[in-house]
Amino acid sequence: MNNSAIDKKKIVAICACTAGMAHTYIAKQKIENEAKKRGWDCKVETQGAAGIDNPLTEHDLKTADVIILATDISIENAERLEPYKNVIKVSTGEAVKNTVNIFNNAEQMSTKVVKDSIGKEIFRALNTGISKFLPVIIASGILFSIVLMTGDVTNDTILPSNQFFADLQQVAIYGFAMMVPVLAAYMAYSIGGNAALAPAFIMGYVVNNPIGVNHVSTGFIGAMIFGVLIGYFVKWFKTVKVHPVIASVMPVMIIPTVTILVMAPIYIYGLSYPLDWFVKAMVATLKGMSEVNAAFLGIGIGILAALDMGGPCSKAATAFTLAAMAEGVYGPNGVFRMCCAIPPLGLAISSLIISRSKYTKEEKEFGITAFFLSLAGITEGAIPFAAKDPKRVIIAIVVGTAVAGMLGMINGIESLVAFGGLVALGGVTKGAMWYIIDMFIGALIIAAILHFTKKRAVESADPIEIEAE
């Protein structure tokens, strides 16, 4: 182990992934494990789905030699880091895979002033928006599943069994309607801060409802675009020098009002028309796909779902499938939700049934966890296996999930809910049997590939230590 870069130091970190689940806590564990090996003092704050745990104090930040910001989204209380230059910015995926290298080069890396490119800033904004609306659509999706399981589905219409379930369905519909404003608001917040929230919430509602002479609505696509536009407009607006008396009311009155006065006409009289055309063209293309094109789309969805196990590629697929679902095209969403469950299911089958002798006791325990995560479509259950043996595991899960994605599109799987795994079966309105069959085909392909390619594992003190190749 190379300890020459820095002697005993104090290191603090903040970890936050898009879903607020596996990546956040695995990155925390990797950082803590590496600090312990080197004898460094360490404290890690997590900003996950359950909120902020182990928060860093002002004293922690002031006394730290290095601050690692391992995030895929904009974090809470980001302004507290502004006075410090000893900050390393990495993704949670990098923190998991390249922990040793980050520590080895911490001193040099932390002296650099890192400024995100516009592309990275926009992608971080998208991840932030997705992270905030995921609980909204998951809760709404579960309500929909309850209604679906107790009622009937005919011609894509849900017929609740009684008035209670009809009311529950209406609550779920209102919940789904909140998805678009929440996406726009938190994309804008990621770029422009708190002052961007109010105008983006309003514009998010506007783009999701008919407006103007032609009653145009652009939904998910419009929300993404205006989330970015509002974020940058507010970011610029905050740099305008004003009298101190006016400055006090800028964030709550002037910025929101002026932003709406600027953005609403741009949307209503300008961008709504090309965006409406684009959305209709996308829907027509998806609905009119041949079986061959549908198969290629399924392969692409499968690859994105598996490639980084809940990371940026998966979130890009999430955005695409939700945009399609918002326009009444449910096939890509159904296939993607199935695909999300396949990597952890395949590794559970491999480690617990087909190739038990090739896994350590700890890896078999990971297999049990992976199985339960697969039930809820949480792809991150595959991460501990990929961290130990990235080449073989990633190839296996990408191949298996791509094949299943292709089969899913060919077999016409459709789902109305925005979460996956077997627990989402109630939301699958078409091809429910194929949803299960194709899922297990993909998982068995993963297990078969690993059975023939995986080497016998060696017990390790670090349960997610990356295997030396």
Sine and cosine of phi, psi and omega as CSV:
sin_phi,cos_phi,sin_psi,cos_psi,sin_omega,cos_omega
0.00,0.00,0.72,-0.69,-0.02,-1.00
-1.00,0.01,0.94,-0.35,0.00,-1.00
-0.94,-0.33,0.17,0.98,-0.14,-0.99
-0.97,0.24,-0.40,0.92,-0.07,-1.00
-0.88,0.48,-0.71,0.71,0.02,-1.00
-0.60,-0.80,0.69,-0.73,0.11,-0.99
-0.97,0.23,-0.36,-0.93,-0.05,-1.00
-0.87,0.49,0.82,-0.57,-0.06,-1.00
-0.70,-0.72,0.13,-0.99,0.12,-0.99
-0.95,-0.32,0.80,-0.60,-0.01,-1.00
-0.83,-0.55,0.69,-0.72,0.09,-1.00
-0.82,-0.57,0.39,-0.92,-0.05,-1.00
-0.51,-0.86,0.40,-0.92,0.15,-0.99
-0.82,-0.58,0.80,-0.60,-0.01,-1.00
-0.88,-0.48,0.75,-0.66,0.02,-1.00
-0.39,-0.92,0.89,-0.46,0.06,-1.00
-0.97,-0.26,0.06,-1.00,-0.11,-0.99
-0.90,0.44,-0.75,0.66,-0.03,-1.00
-0.99,0.14,-0.25,0.97,0.00,-1.00
0.96,0.29,0.42,0.91,-0.03,-1.00
-0.84,-0.55,-0.95,-0.32,-0.25,-0.97
-0.88,0.48,-0.78,0.63,-0.07,-1.00
-0.83,0.55,-0.65,0.76,-0.02,-1.00
-0.84,0.54,-0.74,0.67,-0.15,-0.99
-1.00,0.09,-0.47,0.89,0.10,-1.00
-0.95,0.33,-0.64,0.77,0.07,-1.00
-0.88,0.48,-0.67,0.74,0.05,-1.00
-0.86,0.52,-0.73,0.69,-0.03,-1.00
-0.90,0.45,-0.67,0.74,-0.01,-1.00
-0.89,0.45,-0.67,0.74,0.00,-1.00
-0.91,0.41,-0.70,0.71,0.01,-1.00
-0.90,0.44,-0.66,0.75,0.01,-1.00
-0.88,0.47,-0.69,0.72,-0.03,-1.00
-0.93,0.37,-0.64,0.77,0.04,-1.00
-0.90,0.44,-0.64,0.77,0.01,-1.00
-0.89,0.45,-0.66,0.75,0.02,-1.00
-0.87,0.50,-0.60,0.80,-0.07,-1.00
-1.00,-0.01,-0.11,0.99,-0.02,-1.00
0.97,0.22,0.41,0.91,0.01,-1.00
-1.00,0.02,0.51,-0.86,0.19,-0.98
-0.95,0.30,0.63,-0.78,-0.10,-0.99
-0.52,-0.85,0.64,-0.77,0.14,-0.99
-0.60,-0.80,0.76,-0.66,-0.06,-1.00
-0.83,-0.55,0.81,-0.58,0.11,-0.99
-1.00,-0.09,0.70,-0.72,0.08,-1.00
-0.91,-0.41,0.66,-0.75,0.11,-0.99
-0.88,-0.48,1.00,0.07,-0.08,-1.00
-0.95,-0.32,-0.22,-0.98,-0.02,-1.00
-0.88,0.47,-0.45,0.89,-0.02,-1.00
-1.00,0.03,0.03,1.00,-0.01,-1.00
0.95,-0.31,-0.28,-0.96,-0.05,-1.00
-1.00,-0.01,0.82,-0.57,0.05,-1.00
-0.89,-0.46,0.59,-0.81,0.05,-1.00
0.82,0.57,0.79,0.61,-0.11,-0.99
-0.89,0.46,0.60,-0.80,0.05,-1.00
-0.98,0.21,0.75,-0.66,0.03,-1.00
-1.00,0.03,0.18,-0.98,0.07,-1.00
-0.87,0.49,-0.60,0.80,0.04,-1.00
-0.90,0.44,-0.65,0.76,0.03,-1.00
-0.85,0.52,-0.71,0.70,-0.04,-1.00
-0.93,0.36,-0.65,0.76,-0.04,-1.00
-0.92,0.39,-0.57,0.82,-0.08,-1.00
-1.00,-0.06,-0.05,1.00,-0.03,-1.00
-0.98,0.20,0.67,-0.74,0.12,-0.99
-0.98,0.19,-0.56,0.83,0.00,-1.00
-0.65,-0.76,0.67,-0.74,0.08,-1.00
-0.89,-0.45,0.89,-0.46,0.05,-1.00
-0.99,-0.14,0.83,-0.55,0.06,-1.00
-0.96,-0.29,1.00,-0.03,-0.03,-1.00
-0.99,-0.15,1.00,0.03,-0.15,-0.99
-0.65,-0.76,0.46,-0.89,0.12,-0.99
-0.92,-0.39,-0.09,1.00,-0.05,-1.00
-0.72,-0.69,0.15,-0.99,0.13,-0.99
-0.97,0.26,0.74,-0.67,-0.11,-0.99
-1.00,-0.07,0.31,-0.95,0.10,-1.00
-0.95,0.31,0.56,-0.83,0.05,-1.00
0.83,0.55,0.65,0.76,-0.03,-1.00
-0.91,0.41,-0.43,0.90,-0.06,-1.00
-0.90,0.44,-0.37,0.93,-0.02,-1.00
-0.92,0.39,-0.31,0.95,-0.01,-1.00
-1.00,0.02,-0.17,0.99,-0.10,-0.99
-0.85,0.53,-0.60,0.80,-0.02,-1.00
-0.95,0.31,-0.18,0.98,-0.16,-0.99
-0.97,-0.26,0.65,-0.76,0.01,-1.00
-0.94,-0.33,-0.12,0.99,-0.01,-1.00
-1.00,-0.01,0.75,0.66,-0.08,-1.00
-0.93,-0.36,0.77,-0.64,0.12,-0.99
-0.97,-0.23,0.83,-0.55,0.02,-1.00
-0.97,-0.23,0.88,-0.48,0.05,-1.00
-0.64,-0.77,0.26,-0.97,0.12,-0.99
-0.99,0.14,0.26,-0.96,0.06,-1.00
-0.90,0.43,-0.56,0.83,0.04,-1.00
-0.88,0.47,-0.68,0.74,0.06,-1.00
-0.90,0.43,-0.63,0.78,0.01,-1.00
-0.89,0.45,-0.54,0.84,0.03,-1.00
-0.97,0.24,-0.72,0.70,-0.14,-0.99
-1.00,0.08,-0.53,0.85,-0.14,-0.99
-0.85,-0.52,0.60,0.80,-0.07,-1.00
-0.86,0.52,-0.72,0.69,-0.05,-1.00
-0.87,0.49,-0.71,0.71,-0.01,-1.00
-0.90,0.43,-0.63,0.78,0.02,-1.00
-0.89,0.46,-0.69,0.72,0.01,-1.00
-0.92,0.39,-0.67,0.74,-0.02,-1.00
-0.87,0.49,-0.57,0.82,-0.08,-1.00
-0.94,-0.33,0.33,0.94,-0.10,-1.00
-0.86,0.52,-0.67,0.74,-0.07,-1.00
-0.90,0.44,-0.71,0.71,-0.01,-1.00
-0.95,0.32,-0.66,0.75,-0.05,-1.00
-0.91,0.41,-0.60,0.80,-0.11,-0.99
-0.98,0.19,-0.16,0.99,0.04,-1.00
-1.00,0.01,-0.14,0.99,0.00,-1.00
-1.00,0.06,0.65,-0.76,0.11,-0.99
-1.00,0.02,0.95,-0.32,-0.08,-1.00
-0.99,-0.14,0.84,-0.54,0.05,-1.00
-0.87,-0.49,0.82,-0.57,-0.02,-1.00
-0.91,0.42,0.61,-0.79,0.14,-0.99
-0.94,0.35,0.25,-0.97,0.02,-1.00
-0.87,0.49,-0.63,0.78,0.02,-1.00
-0.87,0.50,-0.72,0.70,0.01,-1.00
-0.92,0.40,-0.60,0.80,-0.01,-1.00
-0.91,0.41,-0.65,0.76,0.01,-1.00
-0.93,0.37,-0.66,0.75,0.00,-1.00
-0.92,0.40,-0.60,0.80,0.07,-1.00
-0.90,0.43,-0.62,0.79,0.04,-1.00
-0.90,0.44,-0.66,0.75,0.03,-1.00
-0.89,0.46,-0.70,0.71,0.03,-1.00
-0.88,0.47,-0.62,0.79,0.02,-1.00
-0.90,0.43,-0.70,0.71,0.03,-1.00
-0.88,0.48,-0.69,0.73,0.01,-1.00
-0.90,0.45,-0.67,0.74,-0.03,-1.00
-0.88,0.47,-0.54,0.84,-0.03,-1.00
-0.99,0.14,-0.52,0.85,-0.03,-1.00
-1.00,-0.02,-0.20,0.98,0.01,-1.00
-0.83,0.56,-0.75,0.66,0.03,-1.00
-0.88,0.48,-0.53,0.85,0.00,-1.00
-0.91,0.42,-0.75,0.66,-0.07,-1.00
-0.98,0.20,-0.46,0.89,0.05,-1.00
-0.92,0.38,-0.73,0.68,0.03,-1.00
-0.88,0.48,-0.69,0.72,0.02,-1.00
-0.91,0.42,-0.62,0.78,0.01,-1.00
-0.90,0.43,-0.63,0.78,0.03,-1.00
-0.90,0.44,-0.66,0.75,0.06,-1.00
-0.87,0.49,-0.67,0.74,0.04,-1.00
-0.87,0.49,-0.67,0.74,-0.01,-1.00
-0.88,0.48,-0.64,0.77,0.02,-1.00
-0.89,0.47,-0.70,0.71,0.02,-1.00
-0.89,0.45,-0.67,0.74,-0.02,-1.00
-0.89,0.45,-0.65,0.76,-0.04,-1.00
-0.94,0.34,-0.39,0.92,-0.05,-1.00
-0.97,-0.25,-0.11,0.99,-0.02,-1.00
-0.85,-0.53,-0.39,-0.92,-0.01,-1.00
-0.81,-0.59,0.51,-0.86,0.06,-1.00
-0.89,-0.46,0.87,-0.50,0.05,-1.00
-0.73,-0.68,0.81,-0.59,0.00,-1.00
0.80,0.60,0.71,0.70,0.01,-1.00
0.90,0.44,0.25,0.97,0.04,-1.00
-0.94,-0.35,0.74,-0.68,0.01,-1.00
-1.00,0.00,0.77,-0.63,0.05,-1.00
-0.93,-0.38,0.99,-0.14,-0.02,-1.00
-0.88,0.48,0.48,-0.88,-0.08,-1.00
-0.98,0.21,-0.40,0.92,0.05,-1.00
-0.39,-0.92,-0.01,-1.00,-0.10,-1.00
-0.91,0.42,-0.59,0.81,0.02,-1.00
-0.85,0.52,-0.73,0.68,-0.02,-1.00
-0.95,0.31,-0.46,0.89,0.11,-0.99
-0.90,0.43,-0.66,0.75,0.04,-1.00
-0.92,0.40,-0.64,0.77,0.03,-1.00
-0.90,0.45,-0.62,0.78,0.05,-1.00
-0.88,0.47,-0.65,0.76,0.00,-1.00
-0.90,0.43,-0.64,0.77,0.06,-1.00
-0.87,0.49,-0.69,0.73,0.01,-1.00
-0.88,0.47,-0.65,0.76,0.02,-1.00
-0.89,0.46,-0.69,0.72,0.05,-1.00
-0.89,0.46,-0.61,0.79,0.03,-1.00
-0.88,0.47,-0.71,0.70,0.04,-1.00
-0.89,0.45,-0.57,0.82,0.01,-1.00
-0.90,0.43,-0.44,0.90,0.02,-1.00
-0.96,0.29,-0.33,0.95,-0.06,-1.00
-0.82,0.57,-0.72,0.69,-0.09,-1.00
-0.93,0.38,-0.76,0.65,0.06,-1.00
-0.86,0.51,-0.62,0.78,0.01,-1.00
-0.90,0.43,-0.67,0.74,0.05,-1.00
-0.86,0.52,-0.78,0.63,-0.02,-1.00
-0.87,0.49,-0.70,0.71,-0.08,-1.00
-0.89,0.46,-0.72,0.70,-0.10,-1.00
-0.99,0.11,-0.34,0.94,0.21,-0.98
-0.91,0.40,-0.71,0.70,0.03,-1.00
-0.90,0.44,-0.66,0.75,0.02,-1.00
-0.86,0.50,-0.64,0.77,-0.01,-1.00
-0.86,0.51,-0.55,0.84,-0.04,-1.00
-1.00,-0.09,-0.71,0.70,-0.15,-0.99
-0.96,-0.28,-0.06,1.00,0.03,-1.00
0.99,0.13,-0.21,-0.98,-0.11,-0.99
-0.85,0.53,-0.57,0.82,-0.05,-1.00
-0.90,0.43,-0.33,0.94,-0.02,-1.00
-1.00,0.07,-0.21,0.98,-0.10,-0.99
-0.89,0.45,-0.80,0.61,-0.10,-1.00
-0.88,0.48,-0.79,0.62,0.00,-1.00
-0.89,0.45,-0.55,0.84,-0.01,-1.00
-0.96,0.28,-0.58,0.81,0.11,-0.99
-0.86,0.50,-0.72,0.70,-0.02,-1.00
-0.90,0.44,-0.74,0.68,-0.02,-1.00
-0.93,0.38,-0.52,0.85,0.07,-1.00
-0.89,0.46,-0.63,0.77,0.06,-1.00
-0.93,0.36,-0.64,0.77,-0.01,-1.00
-0.88,0.47,-0.76,0.65,-0.08,-1.00
-0.92,0.38,-0.34,0.94,-0.04,-1.00
-1.00,-0.05,0.06,1.00,-0.01,-1.00
-0.74,-0.68,0.50,-0.86,-0.01,-1.00
-0.87,0.49,0.69,-0.72,0.00,-1.00
-0.46,-0.89,0.40,-0.92,0.01,-1.00
1.00,0.07,0.01,-1.00,-0.05,-1.00
-0.86,0.50,-0.64,0.77,-0.06,-1.00
-1.00,-0.08,0.12,0.99,0.04,-1.00
0.79,0.62,0.81,0.59,-0.05,-1.00
-1.00,0.05,0.64,-0.77,0.18,-0.98
-0.71,-0.70,0.60,-0.80,-0.09,-1.00
-0.85,-0.53,-0.04,1.00,0.17,-0.98
0.80,0.60,-0.75,-0.66,-0.13,-0.99
-0.85,0.53,-0.70,0.72,-0.03,-1.00
-0.90,0.44,-0.73,0.69,0.03,-1.00
-0.88,0.48,-0.62,0.79,0.00,-1.00
-0.90,0.45,-0.68,0.73,0.01,-1.00
-0.89,0.45,-0.71,0.70,-0.05,-1.00
-0.92,0.39,-0.71,0.70,-0.04,-1.00
-0.98,0.20,-0.36,0.93,0.17,-0.99
-0.88,0.48,-0.69,0.73,0.02,-1.00
-0.94,0.35,-0.74,0.68,-0.04,-1.00
-0.87,0.49,-0.71,0.71,0.00,-1.00
-0.91,0.41,-0.65,0.76,0.02,-1.00
-0.84,0.54,-0.74,0.67,-0.03,-1.00
-0.95,0.30,-0.56,0.83,0.04,-1.00
-0.90,0.44,-0.72,0.70,0.01,-1.00
-0.92,0.40,-0.63,0.78,0.03,-1.00
-0.85,0.52,-0.67,0.74,0.05,-1.00
-0.94,0.34,-0.69,0.73,-0.07,-1.00
-0.85,0.52,-0.59,0.81,-0.03,-1.00
-0.92,0.38,-0.26,0.96,0.02,-1.00
-1.00,0.05,-0.17,0.99,-0.01,-1.00
-0.94,0.35,0.77,-0.64,-0.01,-1.00
-0.99,0.16,0.80,-0.60,0.01,-1.00
-0.72,-0.69,0.20,-0.98,0.04,-1.00
-0.89,0.45,0.59,-0.80,-0.02,-1.00
-0.80,0.60,-0.56,0.83,0.02,-1.00
-0.91,0.42,-0.68,0.74,0.01,-1.00
-0.95,0.32,-0.57,0.82,-0.04,-1.00
-0.84,0.54,-0.54,0.84,-0.05,-1.00
-0.93,0.38,-0.44,0.90,-0.01,-1.00
-0.96,-0.27,0.03,1.00,-0.01,-1.00
-0.84,0.55,-0.79,0.61,-0.12,-0.99
-0.93,0.37,-0.51,0.86,-0.12,-0.99
-0.99,-0.17,-0.29,0.96,-0.06,-1.00
-0.80,-0.60,-0.86,0.51,-0.17,-0.98
-0.95,0.31,-0.76,0.65,-0.04,-1.00
-0.88,0.48,-0.76,0.65,0.02,-1.00
-0.87,0.50,-0.68,0.74,-0.06,-1.00
-0.92,0.38,-0.76,0.65,-0.02,-1.00
-0.90,0.44,-0.64,0.77,-0.01,-1.00
-0.87,0.49,-0.70,0.72,0.03,-1.00
-0.91,0.42,-0.67,0.75,0.01,-1.00
-0.88,0.48,-0.50,0.86,0.02,-1.00
-1.00,0.10,-0.74,0.67,-0.15,-0.99
-0.97,0.23,-0.59,0.80,-0.05,-1.00
-0.87,0.50,-0.76,0.64,0.04,-1.00
-0.89,0.46,-0.60,0.80,0.03,-1.00
-0.85,0.52,-0.66,0.75,-0.01,-1.00
-0.96,0.28,-0.80,0.60,-0.15,-0.99
-0.90,0.43,-0.69,0.72,-0.11,-0.99
-0.98,-0.19,-0.04,1.00,-0.05,-1.00
-0.77,-0.64,-0.99,0.17,-0.18,-0.98
-0.95,0.31,-0.33,0.94,-0.04,-1.00
-0.88,0.47,-0.54,0.84,-0.07,-1.00
-0.95,0.30,-0.78,0.62,0.06,-1.00
-0.91,0.42,-0.56,0.83,0.03,-1.00
-0.92,0.39,-0.65,0.76,0.04,-1.00
-0.88,0.48,-0.68,0.73,0.03,-1.00
-0.89,0.46,-0.69,0.73,-0.01,-1.00
-0.89,0.46,-0.71,0.71,-0.02,-1.00
-0.89,0.45,-0.70,0.72,-0.01,-1.00
-0.91,0.42,-0.62,0.79,0.03,-1.00
-0.91,0.42,-0.66,0.75,0.02,-1.00
-0.89,0.46,-0.71,0.70,-0.01,-1.00
-0.89,0.45,-0.70,0.71,0.00,-1.00
-0.88,0.47,-0.65,0.76,0.02,-1.00
-0.90,0.44,-0.72,0.70,-0.02,-1.00
-0.91,0.42,-0.65,0.76,-0.03,-1.00
-0.96,0.28,-0.44,0.90,-0.06,-1.00
-0.98,-0.17,0.24,0.97,-0.04,-1.00
-0.91,0.41,0.63,-0.77,0.15,-0.99
-0.96,0.27,0.19,-0.98,0.00,-1.00
-0.88,0.47,-0.59,0.81,0.01,-1.00
-0.91,0.41,-0.74,0.68,0.00,-1.00
-0.90,0.43,-0.60,0.80,0.04,-1.00
-0.89,0.45,-0.62,0.79,0.02,-1.00
-0.90,0.44,-0.69,0.72,0.02,-1.00
-0.90,0.43,-0.63,0.78,0.05,-1.00
-0.89,0.45,-0.67,0.74,0.04,-1.00
-0.88,0.48,-0.65,0.76,0.05,-1.00
-0.88,0.48,-0.71,0.70,0.01,-1.00
-0.88,0.47,-0.68,0.73,0.03,-1.00
-0.89,0.46,-0.68,0.73,0.00,-1.00
-0.88,0.47,-0.68,0.73,0.01,-1.00
-0.89,0.45,-0.73,0.69,-0.01,-1.00
-0.90,0.44,-0.60,0.80,-0.01,-1.00
-0.91,0.42,-0.56,0.83,-0.12,-0.99
-0.99,-0.15,-0.44,0.90,-0.25,-0.97
-0.85,0.53,-0.73,0.68,-0.01,-1.00
-0.85,-0.52,0.28,0.96,0.19,-0.98
0.78,0.63,0.87,0.50,0.04,-1.00
1.00,-0.07,0.08,1.00,-0.02,-1.00
-1.00,0.03,-0.43,-0.90,-0.09,-1.00
-0.86,0.52,-0.63,0.78,0.02,-1.00
-0.88,0.47,-0.70,0.71,0.02,-1.00
-0.89,0.45,-0.63,0.78,-0.01,-1.00
-0.94,0.33,-0.52,0.86,0.10,-1.00
-0.90,0.44,-0.66,0.75,0.06,-1.00
-0.91,0.42,-0.61,0.79,0.06,-1.00
-0.85,0.53,-0.73,0.68,-0.02,-1.00
-0.88,0.48,-0.70,0.72,-0.02,-1.00
-0.90,0.43,-0.74,0.68,-0.07,-1.00
-0.93,0.36,-0.57,0.82,0.05,-1.00
-0.94,0.33,-0.58,0.81,0.07,-1.00
-0.89,0.46,-0.66,0.75,0.04,-1.00
-0.91,0.40,-0.67,0.74,-0.01,-1.00
-0.90,0.44,-0.61,0.79,0.01,-1.00
-0.89,0.46,-0.38,0.92,0.02,-1.00
-0.98,-0.20,0.22,0.97,0.08,-1.00
1.00,0.05,0.24,0.97,0.05,-1.00
-0.95,-0.31,0.95,-0.31,-0.19,-0.98
-0.97,-0.22,-0.12,0.99,-0.03,-1.00
-0.89,0.46,-0.81,0.59,0.01,-1.00
-0.84,0.54,-0.61,0.79,0.03,-1.00
-0.90,0.43,-0.70,0.71,0.01,-1.00
-0.87,0.49,-0.69,0.72,-0.01,-1.00
-0.93,0.37,-0.67,0.74,-0.01,-1.00
-0.90,0.44,-0.68,0.73,-0.01,-1.00
-0.90,0.43,-0.58,0.81,0.10,-1.00
-0.91,0.41,-0.71,0.70,-0.06,-1.00
-0.89,0.46,-0.56,0.83,-0.02,-1.00
-0.87,0.49,-0.47,0.88,-0.04,-1.00
-1.00,0.09,-0.28,0.96,-0.19,-0.98
-0.95,0.32,-0.73,0.68,-0.01,-1.00
-0.84,0.55,-0.77,0.64,0.03,-1.00
-0.91,0.41,-0.56,0.83,0.02,-1.00
-0.91,0.40,-0.69,0.73,0.02,-1.00
-0.88,0.48,-0.65,0.76,-0.01,-1.00
-0.96,0.29,-0.52,0.86,0.09,-1.00
-0.91,0.41,-0.71,0.71,0.02,-1.00
-0.89,0.45,-0.66,0.75,-0.01,-1.00
-0.90,0.44,-0.74,0.67,-0.11,-0.99
-0.98,0.18,-0.44,0.90,-0.09,-1.00
-0.97,-0.23,-0.33,0.94,-0.11,-0.99
-0.80,-0.61,-0.88,0.47,-0.21,-0.98
-0.98,0.19,-0.66,0.75,-0.11,-0.99
-0.79,-0.62,0.72,0.69,-0.08,-1.00
-0.81,0.58,-0.61,0.79,-0.08,-1.00
-0.94,0.35,-0.24,0.97,-0.03,-1.00
-1.00,-0.08,0.11,0.99,-0.03,-1.00
-0.83,-0.56,0.54,-0.84,0.07,-1.00
-0.97,0.23,0.16,-0.99,0.03,-1.00
-0.87,0.50,-0.66,0.75,0.00,-1.00
-0.91,0.42,-0.63,0.78,0.00,-1.00
-0.92,0.40,-0.57,0.82,0.06,-1.00
-0.91,0.41,-0.56,0.83,0.09,-1.00
-0.91,0.40,-0.62,0.79,0.10,-1.00
-0.88,0.47,-0.58,0.82,0.01,-1.00
-0.89,0.47,-0.63,0.78,0.05,-1.00
-0.90,0.44,-0.71,0.70,0.04,-1.00
-0.88,0.47,-0.68,0.73,-0.02,-1.00
-0.87,0.49,-0.62,0.78,0.01,-1.00
-0.88,0.48,-0.73,0.68,-0.03,-1.00
-0.93,0.38,-0.58,0.82,0.06,-1.00
-0.92,0.38,-0.56,0.83,0.01,-1.00
-0.90,0.43,-0.52,0.85,0.01,-1.00
-0.87,0.49,-0.51,0.86,0.00,-1.00
-0.98,-0.20,0.16,0.99,0.03,-1.00
0.93,0.36,0.52,0.85,-0.01,-1.00
-0.99,-0.11,0.98,-0.18,-0.11,-0.99
-0.89,0.45,-0.44,0.90,-0.06,-1.00
-0.87,0.50,-0.21,0.98,0.08,-1.00
-0.88,0.48,-0.30,0.95,0.01,-1.00
-1.00,0.06,-0.20,0.98,-0.14,-0.99
-0.87,0.49,-0.72,0.69,-0.02,-1.00
-0.84,0.54,-0.59,0.81,0.03,-1.00
-0.94,0.34,-0.68,0.73,0.00,-1.00
-0.92,0.39,-0.54,0.84,0.01,-1.00
-0.92,0.39,-0.55,0.84,0.00,-1.00
-0.99,0.16,-0.58,0.81,-0.10,-0.99
-0.63,-0.78,0.92,0.39,-0.19,-0.98
-0.87,0.50,-0.68,0.73,-0.10,-1.00
-0.88,0.48,-0.79,0.61,-0.08,-1.00
-0.95,0.31,-0.68,0.73,-0.07,-1.00
-0.92,0.38,-0.72,0.69,-0.05,-1.00
-0.90,0.43,-0.68,0.73,0.04,-1.00
-0.87,0.50,-0.71,0.71,-0.04,-1.00
-0.90,0.45,-0.73,0.69,-0.07,-1.00
-0.95,0.32,-0.54,0.84,0.03,-1.00
-0.92,0.38,-0.71,0.70,0.00,-1.00
-0.90,0.45,-0.77,0.63,-0.04,-1.00
-0.88,0.48,-0.67,0.74,-0.05,-1.00
-0.96,0.29,-0.57,0.82,0.04,-1.00
-0.90,0.43,-0.67,0.74,0.03,-1.00
-0.89,0.46,-0.71,0.71,0.01,-1.00
-0.90,0.44,-0.64,0.77,0.03,-1.00
-0.88,0.47,-0.67,0.75,0.04,-1.00
-0.88,0.48,-0.73,0.68,0.00,-1.00
-0.90,0.44,-0.62,0.78,-0.01,-1.00
-0.88,0.47,-0.68,0.74,0.02,-1.00
-0.93,0.36,-0.65,0.76,0.02,-1.00
-0.90,0.44,-0.62,0.79,-0.05,-1.00
-0.99,0.11,-0.03,1.00,0.14,-0.99
0.96,0.29,0.59,0.81,0.04,-1.00
-0.93,0.37,0.71,-0.70,0.08,-1.00
-0.68,-0.73,0.61,-0.80,0.04,-1.00
-0.66,-0.75,0.60,-0.80,0.00,-1.00
-0.99,-0.12,-0.05,1.00,-0.08,-1.00
-0.91,-0.41,0.47,-0.88,-0.13,-0.99
-0.98,-0.18,0.67,0.74,0.18,-0.98
-0.52,-0.86,0.25,-0.97,-0.18,-0.98
-0.80,-0.60,-0.33,-0.94,-0.04,-1.00
0.98,0.17,-0.03,-1.00,-0.02,-1.00
-0.93,0.38,-0.43,0.90,0.02,-1.00
-0.92,0.38,-0.29,0.96,0.00,-1.00
-1.00,-0.05,0.12,0.99,-0.07,-1.00
-0.85,0.52,-0.54,0.84,0.01,-1.00
-0.89,0.46,-0.39,0.92,0.01,-1.00
-1.00,0.01,-0.06,1.00,0.00,-1.00
-0.99,0.13,0.94,-0.35,-0.09,-1.00
-1.00,-0.01,-0.37,0.93,0.05,-1.00
-0.69,-0.72,0.68,-0.74,0.08,-1.00
0.95,0.32,0.58,0.81,-0.03,-1.00
-0.87,0.50,-0.64,0.77,0.03,-1.00
-0.90,0.43,-0.69,0.73,0.02,-1.00
-0.92,0.40,-0.52,0.85,0.05,-1.00
-0.82,0.57,-0.71,0.71,0.00,-1.00
-0.96,0.27,-0.73,0.68,-0.06,-1.00
-0.88,0.48,-0.75,0.66,-0.03,-1.00
-0.91,0.42,-0.57,0.82,0.04,-1.00
-0.87,0.49,-0.72,0.69,-0.03,-1.00
-0.96,0.28,-0.50,0.87,0.11,-0.99
-0.87,0.49,-0.74,0.67,0.03,-1.00
-0.87,0.49,-0.68,0.73,-0.02,-1.00
-0.91,0.42,-0.64,0.77,0.00,-1.00
-0.94,0.35,-0.55,0.83,0.09,-1.00
-0.89,0.46,-0.70,0.72,0.05,-1.00
-0.85,0.52,-0.76,0.65,-0.03,-1.00
-0.89,0.46,-0.62,0.78,0.00,-1.00
-0.92,0.40,-0.70,0.71,0.01,-1.00
-0.87,0.49,-0.72,0.70,-0.02,-1.00
-0.92,0.38,-0.51,0.86,0.02,-1.00
-0.88,0.47,-0.58,0.81,-0.05,-1.00
-1.00,-0.08,-0.27,0.96,-0.07,-1.00
-0.93,-0.37,-0.44,0.90,-0.11,-0.99
-0.96,0.27,0.67,-0.74,0.09,-1.00
-1.00,0.07,0.37,-0.93,0.05,-1.00
-0.90,0.44,0.76,-0.65,-0.09,-1.00
-0.98,0.21,0.40,-0.92,0.06,-1.00
-0.93,-0.38,0.73,-0.69,0.01,-1.00
-0.84,0.54,0.67,-0.74,-0.05,-1.00
-0.76,-0.65,0.53,-0.85,0.03,-1.00
-0.95,0.32,-0.50,0.87,0.03,-1.00
-0.98,-0.18,0.93,-0.36,-0.11,-0.99
-0.88,0.47,-0.29,0.96,0.04,-1.00
-0.80,-0.60,0.52,0.85,0.06,-1.00
-0.93,0.37,0.70,-0.71,-0.04,-1.00
-0.96,0.29,0.74,-0.67,-0.03,-1.00
-0.94,0.35,0.73,-0.68,0.05,-1.00
-0.97,0.25,0.76,-0.65,-0.01,-1.00
-0.98,-0.22,0.00,0.00,0.00,0.00
